[in-house]
Amino acid sequence: MKYIKEYREGDRVSDVYLCKHKQSAVTKNGKQYENVILQDKTGTIDAKIWDPNSAGIDEFDALDYIGVYGDVTSFNGALQVNIKRVRKCQEGEYNPADYLPMSPYDIEEMYRELLSYVDGIENQYLKTLLELFFVNDEAFVKAFKRSSAAKTVHHGFVGGLLQHTLSVAKLCAFYCERYERLNKDLLIAAALCHDIGKIKELSFFPENDYTDEGQFLGHIVMGTEMVGEKIRQIPNFPSIIESELKHCILAHHGEYEFGSPKKPAIMEAVALNFADNTDAKMQTFTEMLEGNTNTGWLGFNRLFDSNVKGTIL
């Protein structure tokens, strides 16, 4: 099969993809059409069915595997597929492993590197806490390895949560080398725990959508609760360390308008916010440019609140 990341404007599409999303819409002229998101293991691409009642457009739903025939076009600097024919596929016509977006890095190697940060913690209370999560809790480890870090914005693939967490830990380790007043054990522990609530906030692939608990509470609150549950298993865990660690998690989005229940009040929380934001923004830009050969202006991007431009490597 031809993967989504290989498509270029003008290509003909004739293959099987996972329908990640499907929604009916209406044009300004009152004509009905379908918004579709196609997915394979290399990513997703927007698609449109401009005439959903025409011959050759069979019935299908989100999370169905569908045979698609159409053309790749470009709109506002982004590729999309103009679907002309589509049919629902049956088991045996596809391999599900081809349709789950994966981290480009080896998951087990990343996890071993993450464990090296756990091993490097000197504070025995924080080290015990991290081991309860990342060493002793098999169910947590399995979920953490397969979870994404977001639904669509950044690291939205299997292993994305692990990749993002490791990147944030690396940035925080760099900050500790540059700014000696930072409590390295606290900051690294916060980096490793800051997004653990996402294993509950988002369902696993192929859905990768918000759970009811995720909608009601969000990963920041759930992650703080998860840390509190583990801490209760550790005798005499210092209350001040517990409060500082929880504060870092609660404040890691930095601003109330970005969903942060608290604003950073300690140096480690500021560092974690910067590291989290840096990795999220850089990954978002990386994913936006992947497969895009346009080095000119790509149009307005809502996340960056700016017109953005491709660059020449």
ChimeraX attribute file (.defattr): number of C-alpha atoms within 10 A of each C-alpha:
attribute: neighborCount
match mode: 1-to-1
recipient: residues
	/A:1	9
	/A:2	12
	/A:3	17
	/A:4	19
	/A:5	15
	/A:6	11
	/A:7	20
	/A:8	17
	/A:9	16
	/A:10	12
	/A:11	13
	/A:12	15
	/A:13	19
	/A:14	16
	/A:15	15
	/A:16	26
	/A:17	28
	/A:18	26
	/A:19	25
	/A:20	24
	/A:21	17
	/A:22	17
	/A:23	12
	/A:24	12
	/A:25	13
	/A:26	12
	/A:27	9
	/A:28	7
	/A:29	6
	/A:30	8
	/A:31	10
	/A:32	15
	/A:33	17
	/A:34	17
	/A:35	15
	/A:36	23
	/A:37	20
	/A:38	25
	/A:39	25
	/A:40	24
	/A:41	20
	/A:42	18
	/A:43	18
	/A:44	23
	/A:45	19
	/A:46	17
	/A:47	23
	/A:48	20
	/A:49	21
	/A:50	18
	/A:51	15
	/A:52	19
	/A:53	12
	/A:54	11
	/A:55	10
	/A:56	12
	/A:57	18
	/A:58	14
	/A:59	11
	/A:60	15
	/A:61	14
	/A:62	16
	/A:63	16
	/A:64	16
	/A:65	25
	/A:66	24
	/A:67	21
	/A:68	24
	/A:69	19
	/A:70	19
	/A:71	19
	/A:72	19
	/A:73	18
	/A:74	13
	/A:75	11
	/A:76	11
	/A:77	19
	/A:78	17
	/A:79	20
	/A:80	23
	/A:81	27
	/A:82	21
	/A:83	22
	/A:84	19
	/A:85	18
	/A:86	22
	/A:87	17
	/A:88	18
	/A:89	17
	/A:90	11
	/A:91	8
	/A:92	7
	/A:93	11
	/A:94	18
	/A:95	10
	/A:96	15
	/A:97	10
	/A:98	17
	/A:99	24
	/A:100	19
	/A:101	22
	/A:102	22
	/A:103	20
	/A:104	12
	/A:105	11
	/A:106	11
	/A:107	18
	/A:108	12
	/A:109	10
	/A:110	18
	/A:111	18
	/A:112	11
	/A:113	13
	/A:114	20
	/A:115	17
	/A:116	11
	/A:117	19
	/A:118	22
	/A:119	12
	/A:120	12
	/A:121	18
	/A:122	12
	/A:123	12
	/A:124	11
	/A:125	18
	/A:126	24
	/A:127	18
	/A:128	20
	/A:129	22
	/A:130	24
	/A:131	15
	/A:132	18
	/A:133	20
	/A:134	21
	/A:135	14
	/A:136	12
	/A:137	11
	/A:138	12
	/A:139	10
	/A:140	15
	/A:141	15
	/A:142	12
	/A:143	18
	/A:144	25
	/A:145	19
	/A:146	20
	/A:147	26
	/A:148	30
	/A:149	29
	/A:150	19
	/A:151	16
	/A:152	13
	/A:153	15
	/A:154	22
	/A:155	25
	/A:156	23
	/A:157	27
	/A:158	25
	/A:159	26
	/A:160	25
	/A:161	26
	/A:162	26
	/A:163	24
	/A:164	22
	/A:165	23
	/A:166	21
	/A:167	21
	/A:168	27
	/A:169	23
	/A:170	17
	/A:171	20
	/A:172	25
	/A:173	20
	/A:174	13
	/A:175	20
	/A:176	19
	/A:177	11
	/A:178	10
	/A:179	13
	/A:180	9
	/A:181	11
	/A:182	19
	/A:183	12
	/A:184	22
	/A:185	21
	/A:186	21
	/A:187	26
	/A:188	25
	/A:189	22
	/A:190	26
	/A:191	32
	/A:192	24
	/A:193	25
	/A:194	29
	/A:195	24
	/A:196	27
	/A:197	24
	/A:198	24
	/A:199	25
	/A:200	21
	/A:201	28
	/A:202	24
	/A:203	19
	/A:204	18
	/A:205	17
	/A:206	18
	/A:207	15
	/A:208	20
	/A:209	17
	/A:210	18
	/A:211	18
	/A:212	13
	/A:213	13
	/A:214	20
	/A:215	12
	/A:216	12
	/A:217	15
	/A:218	19
	/A:219	23
	/A:220	26
	/A:221	17
	/A:222	22
	/A:223	24
	/A:224	21
	/A:225	14
	/A:226	15
	/A:227	22
	/A:228	16
	/A:229	11
	/A:230	14
	/A:231	21
	/A:232	11
	/A:233	12
	/A:234	14
	/A:235	8
	/A:236	9
	/A:237	16
	/A:238	12
	/A:239	10
	/A:240	9
	/A:241	13
	/A:242	16
	/A:243	12
	/A:244	18
	/A:245	24
	/A:246	22
	/A:247	21
	/A:248	31
	/A:249	32
	/A:250	24
	/A:251	24
	/A:252	30
	/A:253	25
	/A:254	23
	/A:255	14
	/A:256	11
	/A:257	8
	/A:258	9
	/A:259	14
	/A:260	17
	/A:261	18
	/A:262	16
	/A:263	18
	/A:264	22
	/A:265	13
	/A:266	13
	/A:267	14
	/A:268	28
	/A:269	28
	/A:270	18
	/A:271	23
	/A:272	28
	/A:273	23
	/A:274	19
	/A:275	23
	/A:276	23
	/A:277	16
	/A:278	15
	/A:279	20
	/A:280	20
	/A:281	15
	/A:282	12
	/A:283	16
	/A:284	18
	/A:285	18
	/A:286	12
	/A:287	16
	/A:288	17
	/A:289	17
	/A:290	12
	/A:291	15
	/A:292	18
	/A:293	13
	/A:294	14
	/A:295	12
	/A:296	12
	/A:297	13
	/A:298	18
	/A:299	14
	/A:300	14
	/A:301	13
	/A:302	8
	/A:303	10
	/A:304	11
	/A:305	8
	/A:306	10
	/A:307	11
	/A:308	15
	/A:309	16
	/A:310	17
	/A:311	11
	/A:312	7
	/A:313	4
